[in-house]
Amino acid sequence: MKKTAISIAVLGFLCLSETAYASAPAHLQQSVYSAKVPLTKVFEKLGRTTNMHFFYSASDLGDILVDDRKLNYGSLQEALGYLKRNYSIDFMIRNNTVTVKKVAMASAEKKL
């Protein structure tokens, strides 16, 4: 009788730990995707997907964090347009190089 009770308890424990293990990756995956990434990492990924080279000062742009879930990495124009509208950057495209620079915020933006 004791062996049966112990066997059932061990089996129940194993089932509970398997359920907890199976649900953990989904929870971790959500937290990873909700994190913001440095703008410089966004440029690296855009460079890989569009075959463009990005020229920028990492010291100027390294402190800008971007929610990259809102970016379309397949379209350079859409991605750069989004970044320009939502962050203090400007860019110029010449041949296969995108030159990016940080711009000063307008006085109206500073008040917000």
C-alpha positions in Angstrom: 0.0 0.0 0.0 2.8 2.4 0.9 4.6 1.6 -2.4 1.5 2.3 -4.4 0.9 5.7 -2.6 4.6 6.7 -3.1 4.3 5.6 -6.8 1.2 7.8 -7.3 2.8 10.7 -5.5 6.0 10.5 -7.7 3.9 10.1 -10.9 1.8 13.2 -9.9 5.0 15.2 -9.2 6.4 14.2 -12.6 3.2 15.3 -14.4 3.2 18.7 -12.6 6.9 19.3 -13.4 6.3 18.4 -17.0 3.4 20.8 -17.3 5.5 23.6 -15.7 8.3 22.9 -18.0 6.1 22.9 -21.1 4.6 26.3 -20.3 7.9 28.0 -19.3 9.2 28.6 -22.8 6.1 30.5 -23.9 6.3 32.8 -20.9 10.0 33.4 -21.5 9.4 33.9 -25.2 6.9 36.7 -24.5 9.3 38.5 -22.2 12.1 38.3 -24.8 9.9 39.8 -27.5 8.7 42.6 -25.4 12.2 43.9 -24.7 13.6 46.9 -26.6 16.8 46.7 -28.5 19.5 49.3 -29.2 19.1 51.2 -32.4 22.5 49.9 -33.5 21.2 46.3 -33.4 18.3 47.4 -35.5 20.7 48.7 -38.1 22.7 45.5 -38.1 19.5 43.5 -38.7 18.4 45.9 -41.4 21.8 45.6 -43.1 21.5 41.8 -43.2 18.0 41.8 -44.6 18.4 44.6 -47.2 22.1 44.2 -48.1 22.7 47.9 -47.2 25.6 49.3 -45.2 24.8 51.6 -42.3 27.2 54.4 -41.3 26.6 56.0 -37.9 28.2 57.0 -34.7 27.6 54.3 -32.2 28.3 56.7 -29.3 25.5 59.0 -30.6 22.9 56.4 -31.3 23.8 53.6 -28.8 21.5 54.9 -26.1 18.4 54.9 -28.3 16.2 51.8 -27.6 13.7 50.6 -30.2 10.7 48.2 -30.0 11.7 46.3 -33.1 8.4 44.4 -33.3 7.0 47.5 -35.0 9.6 47.4 -37.8 9.3 45.9 -41.3 12.7 44.5 -41.8 11.9 43.6 -45.4 11.3 47.2 -46.5 14.1 49.7 -45.9 12.0 52.7 -46.6 9.2 51.7 -44.2 11.7 50.8 -41.4 13.7 54.1 -41.8 10.5 56.1 -42.1 9.2 54.6 -38.8 12.5 55.3 -37.1 12.6 58.8 -38.3 9.1 59.6 -37.2 9.5 58.0 -33.7 13.1 58.7 -32.8 15.5 61.6 -33.1 17.3 60.5 -36.2 17.7 61.5 -39.8 19.2 59.5 -42.7 20.6 59.8 -46.2 20.8 57.0 -48.7 23.5 57.0 -51.3 24.3 53.9 -53.4 24.3 51.0 -50.9 25.1 53.1 -47.8 22.6 54.6 -45.3 24.2 57.5 -43.3 22.4 58.0 -40.1 22.7 60.9 -37.6 21.1 61.9 -34.4 19.1 65.2 -34.7 18.2 67.7 -32.0 14.6 67.6 -30.9 12.5 70.5 -31.8 11.5 72.8 -28.9 7.9 71.5 -29.0 9.1 67.9 -28.6 11.3 68.9 -25.7 8.3 70.2 -23.8 6.5 66.9 -24.1 
